[in-house]
């Protein structure tokens, strides 16, 4: 291509037991928004790490603007005009916006000049940001702006974005898309990774699709349906989630007047949370990240205790009980953070299975772990939830994010909880895996469980929930039936603009 910015030829990278990328070739044009798609473990992360200088390829070459390109480290990539906004933010909460941005620059200007540059760039691209704000006081969407502005101050020729809309409201997504389109019109190229296929269709000019480490297709997303994109990623058709039409049962989980102080300097206090969930029901709770989701999960799971009468399991008050006691009674949970909270990074999948399933699956007897039963349970999770891993003794940190997500969700579902509270169940997983997880949640509800799904994926909540509520600054909106709710209305509820009275249902 005469107008090629980055040309990739035959990139290959192998690790012990797995080939992450095999002979991958494609081109990103000047001023193009180029999607990189693939199911979990397809090799997307390894590929962009090679482009950004975090990983050295075993074979293959790259050409940037007609010149051989082989960055030994990210600093070299940045100096040549390649910037990256990661899915997980790397910000210091106690520092200001300007201080965080300065830390990411090789030769930061004087503080006054940097503050002026931040204001100018943020206003130019429709991402207003106060350089003097402490990062810990920012919303998730504002924190993403910090990362983007840090990149834009480098005047990048190629901007890599990994799952950029996972923490944004629909209104914030619209603002981000306008920013990216403006960058494209100025000649900046964008490599865009997302599992939200309708976003890809609306935004991207071209899509390269990876499967099992190999490039399998290039297409124009606007001319391809979301289902066709998903099936190219997976290599087969798959069923969409389908709920069974059945009457709801008795109230299993009741929360009444739950208020808790913030667990830390930058956390969110819970304010008079009240709701109930019935057997067979999925209650969807939306909200922009940082509005009390983690705090609510900790309160419901028992990681933080409160007055006994604030939380009831059927006719038993459990608010003062810890996680082990609640698990034994049937309240199970899955937190948002996979590594470090849902799973111990350096422990094997078998060991991670024992961590939460020891009591309910009978994996410990007289203080001794039954390793045979534990491995069998871990293998059952791997098999039923299609976790791509060499085996049960693989360390959790060795799995791709999506495969670890499938493992931790499957581990909880297969313990047959009476109540399951889960935060971001399909975060970072591909369309087929997301459909499988959602179907597993619906099947669990059909078996009589009460399920609370906390998610920033509004399409997901609309698809599987019976009723919906929004968290904003630690308060819960009125609970509404999903039927008749629009995405726009939900977005406003998430932003606290409407219907933020506490729900008493």
Beta strands, then each sheet from edge to edge (+ up, - down):
strand 1: 4-15
strand 2: 18-29
strand 3: 33-38
strand 4: 59-64
strand 5: 67-68
strand 6: 82-85
strand 7: 158-162
strand 8: 189-193
strand 9: 206-211
strand 10: 214-219
strand 11: 251-260
strand 12: 270-278
strand 13: 282-286
strand 14: 311-313
strand 15: 316-317
strand 16: 331-334
strand 17: 364-365
strand 18: 368-369
strand 19: 419-423
strand 20: 450-454
strand 21: 467-472
strand 22: 475-476
strand 23: 480-481
sheet 1: 2+ 1- 4+ 5-
sheet 2: 6+ 7+ 8+ 3+ 9+ 10-
sheet 3: 12+ 11- 14+ 15-
sheet 4: 16+ 19+ 20+ 13+ 21+ 22-
sheet 5: 16+ 19+ 20+ 13+ 21+ 23-
sheet 6: 17+ 18-
end
